[in-house]
Amino acid sequence: MACNVLLPLSLLIIYAFILSTHAFLHGLPLRRQLTTSSKYTPYYEPVLSVEYFHTKFETWYFTQPVDHFGRNTDTYQQRYLVSTQWWDGNGGPIFFYTGNEGDIVWFLENSGFMMDIAGEFGAMLVFAEHRYYGKSLPYGTESYKDPVKLSYLTSEQALEDYAKLIQHMKSTIKGAQNSSVVAFGGSYGGMLSAWFRMKYAGVIVGSIAASAPIWGFPGMSKCNGIYTVTTNTFKLGGEHCPGNIRKSWKVIDDLGKYSEGLKFLSEELKLCSSLESSNVDDFKKWLSTTWIYLASVNYPYSANFVEPLPAWPVNSCTEMIMPSCSDGIADMFYPTKWNFPQFSESCYAQWKVVPRPNWITTEYGGKNIQASSNIVFSNGLLDPYSAFGVHKNISDTLISIIIPEAAHHLDLRSKNIHDPPSVIEARNIEKMHIRKWLKSK
């Protein structure tokens, strides 16, 4: 009986899998491994000269306190990349990327917009790496193993890192003392860019916050937003696409009841390890995340924009607490509910940390940010995380740009012949506001 059922179910899941991914193959990301230090003292590489988008960068390190606000006197070496190729050298602006959850070179490679416009503004380019990522590891490979050491992985500490680095550069680089600084960032980096302007208005004159889901925290948005937008994006791949994926969850559940079904799933989907009945739910979670990633990087050309993020689960458990849920009706996912007690228990079991669900809204103001100024929030409507973004102007200086044809911070990427008109227009609007900020300094 099981074998008779297996054939039609297997055909359905293959069909759903192929159909659902077909429209997104051009955005399929490639993965590569992060490099980390093997000692408590972070790895020092010589000052390297590398070139991206016809722009040469040098790699430097700056000594930062591990704890800006307490009594821990440990220090670490923060990596940052600098290009003065386009800088006018006499008070020209500094374009500063607020590094987020990954190797800073990775973000540089995917933020060509800054290089594209640097010559136009005579700007110095700086890409600062976020603590606990890439080579900016306060305690080397031990950084992730001790809950006490991990306690310094916070957005507040990272923003203070950026402020101190800017102050250091302006005081030590000839001609930079009077340079205005504009912050750029995408995704979590976009959140940091916005928060940087809110908290350090005396350090930067404005910020471009691309695909920044700053309203994704408890009580601020509907928890099913990411899943709903993902479903709408997949509709562009064919009207039956979301429905096929919605049906696939039952197929997986049915196949997962039999050894033949588990073997089929493992072989046909070329999984790294064989599925067992005990981890079918984990497989479904992985597949759900895959659909979201595919929608996020649904660029109009090939891209390499996903890599392992060893420290992000800690961020997600301490500060970046963004409720998620799905109902399988308004979206194409299997039904899930947001269960904070269960989430909290999982975080403590894995990292020995207790989530603070309301900390971000308390620290950065939630939706009450009218007192801030000079921030451009851009959101592409193909991007699942746009569900948690700012979609309307808040004031004359807190600007929202909606990009109907864009995925996750496409506007920060380098110009491309395949760019849709709405992305080109968004970049022009961003340049217009940057000019305003620099003139009104």
C-alpha positions as CSV (number, residue, x, y, z in Angstrom):
1,M,0.0,0.0,0.0
2,A,2.8,2.4,0.9
3,C,4.6,1.8,-2.4
4,N,1.4,2.4,-4.3
5,V,1.1,5.8,-2.6
6,L,4.7,6.6,-2.9
7,L,4.9,7.0,-6.7
8,P,2.3,9.8,-7.2
9,L,3.6,11.6,-4.1
10,S,7.2,11.4,-5.3
11,L,6.2,12.8,-8.7
12,L,4.4,15.7,-7.0
13,I,7.3,16.7,-4.8
14,I,9.8,16.6,-7.7
15,Y,7.4,18.7,-9.8
16,A,6.9,21.2,-7.0
17,F,10.6,21.5,-6.4
18,I,11.6,22.0,-10.0
19,L,8.8,24.4,-10.9
20,S,9.3,26.5,-7.8
21,T,13.0,27.0,-8.3
22,H,13.0,27.4,-12.1
23,A,12.2,31.1,-12.1
24,F,14.9,31.8,-9.5
25,L,17.9,30.0,-10.9
26,H,19.6,33.3,-11.8
27,G,19.6,34.4,-8.2
28,L,20.7,31.1,-6.8
29,P,23.5,31.9,-4.2
30,L,26.8,30.1,-3.9
31,R,28.3,29.3,-0.5
32,R,31.8,29.7,0.7
33,Q,33.5,29.2,4.0
34,L,34.4,31.9,6.5
35,T,38.0,32.1,7.6
36,T,38.6,32.6,11.3
37,S,41.6,33.0,13.6
38,S,43.1,30.1,15.4
39,K,44.4,32.1,18.4
40,Y,43.0,34.4,20.9
41,T,45.1,37.2,19.3
42,P,43.3,37.7,16.0
43,Y,45.1,37.0,12.8
44,Y,47.0,39.9,11.3
45,E,47.4,40.0,7.6
46,P,49.7,42.5,6.0
47,V,48.2,45.7,4.5
48,L,46.8,44.3,1.3
49,S,45.8,46.1,-1.9
50,V,42.8,44.5,-3.6
51,E,40.6,45.8,-6.3
52,Y,36.8,45.7,-6.6
53,F,34.7,47.5,-9.2
54,H,37.8,49.2,-10.6
55,T,38.5,50.6,-7.1
56,K,41.6,49.7,-5.0
57,F,41.3,48.9,-1.3
58,E,43.7,48.5,1.5
59,T,43.1,46.3,4.5
60,W,43.8,47.8,7.9
61,Y,43.2,47.0,11.6
62,F,42.2,49.2,14.5
63,T,42.4,48.4,18.2
64,Q,39.0,48.5,19.8
65,P,37.9,47.8,23.4
66,V,35.9,44.6,23.6
67,D,33.6,46.3,26.1
68,H,33.0,50.0,25.5
69,F,30.6,50.4,28.4
70,G,31.9,48.2,31.2
71,R,35.1,47.2,33.1
72,N,36.5,44.6,30.7
73,T,39.8,45.9,29.5
74,D,40.3,43.4,26.7
75,T,40.9,44.7,23.2
76,Y,40.6,43.2,19.8
77,Q,41.6,44.1,16.2
78,Q,38.8,45.4,14.0
79,R,39.4,44.9,10.3
80,Y,38.4,47.6,7.9
81,L,38.9,48.2,4.2
82,V,39.8,51.7,2.8
83,S,40.0,53.2,-0.6
84,T,41.2,56.8,-1.2
85,Q,41.3,56.3,-5.0
86,W,38.4,58.7,-5.6
87,W,38.9,60.9,-2.6
88,D,39.7,64.5,-3.2
89,G,41.9,64.6,-0.1
90,N,40.8,67.9,1.1
91,G,37.7,67.5,3.2
92,G,36.0,65.2,0.7
93,P,33.2,63.0,2.2
94,I,33.7,59.5,3.7
95,F,31.3,56.8,2.6
96,F,31.2,54.4,5.5
97,Y,29.6,50.9,5.3
98,T,28.4,49.6,8.6
99,G,29.4,46.0,8.4
100,N,26.8,43.4,9.3
101,E,26.6,39.7,9.9
102,G,29.5,38.4,7.7
103,D,33.0,38.8,6.3
104,I,33.4,42.5,5.3
105,V,34.9,41.5,2.0
106,W,31.6,39.7,1.2
107,F,29.7,43.0,1.7
108,L,32.2,45.0,-0.3
109,E,31.7,42.7,-3.2
110,N,28.0,43.2,-3.1
111,S,27.9,47.0,-2.5
112,G,29.2,48.3,-5.8
113,F,26.9,51.3,-5.7
114,M,29.3,53.0,-3.3
115,M,32.2,52.5,-5.7
116,D,30.0,53.6,-8.6
117,I,29.3,57.0,-7.1
118,A,32.6,57.6,-5.1
119,G,34.2,59.5,-8.0
120,E,31.1,61.7,-8.5
121,F,31.3,62.8,-4.8
122,G,35.1,62.7,-4.4
123,A,34.6,60.3,-1.5
124,M,36.8,58.0,0.5
125,L,35.4,54.5,0.9
126,V,35.5,52.6,4.2
127,F,34.0,49.2,4.9
128,A,34.1,48.4,8.6
129,E,33.8,44.8,9.8
130,H,31.3,43.9,12.5
131,R,32.7,42.5,15.7
132,Y,32.5,38.6,15.9
133,Y,32.4,38.2,12.1
134,G,35.1,37.7,9.5
135,K,38.5,38.4,11.0
136,S,37.3,40.8,13.7
137,L,37.1,38.1,16.4
138,P,37.7,39.4,19.9
139,Y,38.7,36.0,21.2
140,G,39.6,34.1,18.1
141,T,37.9,30.8,17.6
142,E,37.0,30.9,21.3
143,S,34.7,33.9,20.6
144,Y,31.7,31.6,20.1
145,K,32.2,29.1,22.9
146,D,31.9,31.2,26.0
147,P,28.6,32.9,26.9
148,V,30.5,35.6,28.7
149,K,32.6,36.4,25.7
150,L,29.6,36.3,23.5
151,S,27.9,39.0,25.7
152,Y,29.9,41.6,23.8
153,L,28.2,40.8,20.5
154,T,25.6,43.5,20.5
155,S,24.5,46.3,18.1
156,E,25.4,48.9,20.7
157,Q,28.9,47.7,21.0
158,A,29.2,47.5,17.2
159,L,27.9,51.1,16.7
160,E,30.4,52.4,19.2
161,D,33.1,50.5,17.3
162,Y,32.1,52.4,14.2
163,A,32.0,55.8,15.9
164,K,35.5,55.3,17.4
165,L,36.9,54.1,14.1
166,I,35.6,57.2,12.3
167,Q,37.0,59.5,15.0
168,H,40.4,57.7,14.7
169,M,40.4,58.1,10.9
170,K,39.4,61.7,10.9
171,S,42.1,62.5,13.5
172,T,44.9,60.6,11.8
173,I,44.3,61.0,8.0
174,K,45.5,64.2,6.6
175,G,42.7,66.1,5.0
176,A,39.9,64.1,6.7
177,Q,39.4,66.3,9.8
178,N,36.5,68.1,8.2
179,S,35.2,65.3,6.1
180,S,31.4,64.6,6.4
181,V,30.5,60.9,6.8
182,V,27.6,59.2,5.2
183,A,26.7,55.7,6.4
184,F,25.5,52.9,4.1
185,G,24.2,49.5,5.0
186,G,21.9,46.7,3.8
187,S,19.7,44.3,5.7
188,Y,21.0,44.1,9.3
189,G,23.7,46.5,8.1
190,G,20.9,48.8,7.0
191,M,19.4,48.7,10.5
192,L,22.8,49.6,11.9
193,S,23.2,52.4,9.4
194,A,19.8,53.9,10.4
195,W,20.5,53.4,14.1
196,F,23.9,54.9,13.7
197,R,22.4,58.1,12.5
198,M,19.7,58.0,15.3
199,K,22.3,57.5,18.0
200,Y,25.4,59.3,16.6
201,A,24.0,62.3,14.7
202,G,27.2,64.2,15.5
203,V,29.4,61.6,13.8
204,I,27.5,61.0,10.5
205,V,25.4,63.4,8.5
206,G,23.0,60.9,7.1
207,S,22.5,57.2,6.2
208,I,21.3,55.0,3.4
209,A,19.4,52.1,5.0
210,A,18.7,49.6,2.3
211,S,16.3,46.7,3.0
212,A,16.4,47.5,6.8
213,P,13.7,45.5,8.6
214,I,13.7,47.9,11.6
215,W,10.0,47.3,12.3
216,G,10.2,43.5,12.6
217,F,10.3,43.4,16.4
218,P,7.6,42.2,18.7
219,G,4.4,44.2,18.4
220,M,5.5,46.3,15.4
221,S,4.4,44.2,12.4
222,K,2.5,41.1,11.5
223,C,4.5,38.0,12.2
224,N,3.6,36.4,8.9
225,G,4.9,39.3,6.8
226,I,8.1,37.6,5.5
227,Y,6.1,34.5,4.4
228,T,3.4,36.5,2.7
229,V,5.9,38.6,0.7
230,T,7.8,35.4,-0.2
231,T,4.6,33.8,-1.5
232,N,3.8,36.9,-3.6
233,T,7.3,36.9,-5.1
234,F,7.0,33.2,-6.0
235,K,3.7,34.0,-7.8
236,L,5.9,35.7,-10.4
237,G,7.3,32.3,-11.3
238,G,3.9,31.0,-12.3
239,E,0.4,31.2,-10.9
240,H,0.6,27.6,-9.7
241,C,4.0,27.9,-8.1
242,P,2.9,28.8,-4.5
243,G,0.1,26.2,-4.6
244,N,2.5,23.5,-5.5
245,I,4.8,24.4,-2.7
246,R,1.9,24.6,-0.3
247,K,1.0,21.0,-1.3
248,S,4.5,19.8,-0.9
249,W,4.5,20.0,2.9
250,K,1.9,17.2,3.2
251,V,3.9,15.2,0.6
252,I,7.0,15.5,2.8
253,D,5.1,14.5,5.8
254,D,3.7,11.4,4.0
255,L,7.0,10.4,2.6
256,G,8.6,10.9,6.0
257,K,6.5,8.1,7.5
258,Y,8.2,5.4,5.4
259,S,11.9,4.4,5.0
260,E,11.3,4.3,1.2
261,G,10.1,7.8,1.3
262,L,13.0,9.1,3.4
263,K,15.4,7.4,1.1
264,F,13.7,9.0,-1.9
265,L,13.8,12.5,-0.5
266,S,17.5,12.1,0.5
267,E,18.5,10.8,-2.9
268,E,16.4,12.9,-5.2
269,L,17.1,16.2,-3.4
270,K,20.8,15.2,-3.0
271,L,20.9,16.0,0.7
272,C,24.2,16.0,2.4
273,S,23.1,13.4,4.9
274,S,20.2,10.9,4.9
275,L,16.9,12.0,6.3
276,E,15.5,10.2,9.3
277,S,11.9,10.4,10.6
278,S,13.3,12.3,13.6
279,N,14.6,15.2,11.5
280,V,11.8,15.6,8.9
281,D,10.7,18.8,10.8
282,D,14.2,20.2,10.6
283,F,14.2,19.5,6.9
284,K,11.0,21.4,6.4
285,K,12.4,24.3,8.3
286,W,15.5,24.2,6.1
287,L,13.3,24.1,3.0
288,S,11.2,27.0,4.2
289,T,14.4,29.1,4.8
290,T,15.6,28.2,1.3
291,W,12.4,29.6,-0.3
292,I,12.9,32.8,1.6
293,Y,16.5,33.1,0.6
294,L,15.6,32.5,-3.0
295,A,13.1,35.3,-2.9
296,S,15.6,37.6,-1.2
297,V,18.2,37.2,-3.8
298,N,15.9,37.1,-6.8
299,Y,18.1,39.6,-8.7
300,P,17.9,40.1,-12.5
301,Y,21.3,38.5,-12.9
302,S,23.5,35.9,-11.2
303,A,24.8,36.7,-7.8
304,N,26.9,35.3,-4.9
305,F,25.3,36.5,-1.8
306,V,24.9,33.8,0.9
307,E,27.5,32.3,3.2
308,P,27.7,30.7,6.7
309,L,27.0,33.1,9.6
310,P,28.3,31.4,12.8
311,A,27.6,34.3,15.1
312,W,24.1,35.3,13.8
313,P,22.2,32.8,15.9
314,V,23.5,34.6,19.0
315,N,22.4,38.0,17.6
316,S,19.0,36.4,16.9
317,C,18.7,35.2,20.5
318,T,19.8,38.3,22.3
319,E,18.7,41.4,20.3
320,M,17.4,40.5,16.8
321,I,14.2,38.9,18.0
322,M,11.8,39.1,15.1
323,P,8.6,37.0,15.5
324,S,7.6,34.8,12.6
325,C,4.5,32.8,11.9
326,S,2.7,31.3,8.9
327,D,-0.8,29.9,8.3
328,G,-0.5,27.9,5.1
329,I,-3.5,29.9,3.6
330,A,-2.3,33.4,3.0
331,D,1.1,32.0,2.4
332,M,2.6,28.9,0.8
333,F,4.3,27.6,4.0
334,Y,3.2,25.0,6.5
335,P,1.4,26.5,9.6
336,T,3.6,27.7,12.4
337,K,3.0,29.8,15.5
338,W,5.3,32.2,17.2
339,N,6.1,30.7,20.6
340,F,8.4,33.0,22.6
341,P,8.7,30.7,25.7
342,Q,9.9,27.9,23.4
343,F,12.2,30.2,21.5
344,S,13.7,31.5,24.8
345,E,14.3,28.0,26.1
346,S,16.1,27.1,22.9
347,C,18.3,30.1,23.1
348,Y,19.3,29.4,26.6
349,A,19.9,25.7,25.9
350,Q,22.2,26.5,23.0
351,W,23.9,29.8,24.1
352,K,23.1,30.3,27.7
353,V,21.5,33.6,26.9
354,V,18.0,35.0,27.7
355,P,16.3,36.9,24.9
356,R,15.3,40.5,25.5
357,P,12.3,40.9,23.2
358,N,11.7,44.6,23.9
359,W,15.3,45.8,24.1
360,I,15.6,47.0,20.5
361,T,12.4,49.0,20.5
362,T,13.5,50.6,23.9
363,E,17.0,51.3,22.7
364,Y,16.3,52.7,19.3
365,G,12.7,54.1,19.6
366,G,10.6,51.5,17.8
367,K,8.3,53.5,15.4
368,N,8.8,56.7,17.3
369,I,11.8,58.0,15.3
370,Q,10.4,61.4,14.2
371,A,13.1,63.2,16.1
372,S,15.8,61.7,13.9
373,S,16.7,63.0,10.4
374,N,18.6,62.3,7.2
375,I,17.8,58.6,6.7
376,V,16.7,57.1,3.5
377,F,15.0,53.7,3.9
378,S,14.8,51.7,0.6
379,N,12.7,48.5,0.2
380,G,12.3,46.2,-2.8
381,L,8.9,44.6,-2.9
382,L,10.3,41.3,-4.1
383,D,12.3,41.1,-0.8
384,P,10.6,39.1,2.0
385,Y,12.2,41.4,4.6
386,S,10.4,44.4,3.0
387,A,7.5,43.3,5.2
388,F,9.3,44.8,8.2
389,G,10.6,47.9,6.5
390,V,9.6,51.6,6.4
391,H,7.1,52.1,3.6
392,K,6.1,55.7,3.9
393,N,7.9,59.0,4.5
394,I,8.0,59.8,8.2
395,S,9.2,63.4,7.7
396,D,10.9,65.6,5.1
397,T,14.2,64.0,6.1
398,L,13.1,60.5,6.9
399,I,12.5,59.2,3.5
400,S,11.0,55.9,2.2
401,I,11.8,54.6,-1.3
402,I,9.7,51.7,-2.6
403,I,11.3,49.7,-5.4
404,P,8.7,47.4,-7.0
405,E,11.1,45.3,-9.1
406,A,13.9,44.8,-6.5
407,A,14.9,42.0,-4.2
408,H,17.1,42.4,-1.0
409,H,19.0,45.7,-1.2
410,L,19.5,45.5,-5.0
411,D,20.0,49.3,-5.0
412,L,23.3,48.8,-3.1
413,R,24.7,46.6,-5.7
414,S,26.7,47.9,-8.6
415,K,24.9,49.1,-11.7
416,N,24.1,46.4,-14.2
417,I,22.6,46.4,-17.7
418,H,19.8,44.2,-16.4
419,D,18.8,46.7,-13.6
420,P,15.0,47.5,-13.7
421,P,14.1,51.2,-14.1
422,S,12.8,51.4,-10.5
423,V,16.2,50.5,-9.1
424,I,18.0,53.1,-11.3
425,E,15.5,55.7,-10.1
426,A,16.0,54.7,-6.5
427,R,19.8,55.2,-6.8
428,N,19.3,58.6,-8.3
429,I,17.0,59.6,-5.4
430,E,19.6,58.3,-2.9
431,K,22.3,60.4,-4.6
432,M,20.1,63.5,-4.4
433,H,19.6,63.1,-0.7
434,I,23.4,62.5,-0.2
435,R,24.1,65.8,-2.0
436,K,21.6,67.6,0.3
437,W,23.2,66.2,3.4
438,L,26.7,67.2,2.3
439,K,25.6,70.7,1.3
440,S,23.7,71.4,4.6
441,K,26.5,70.1,6.8
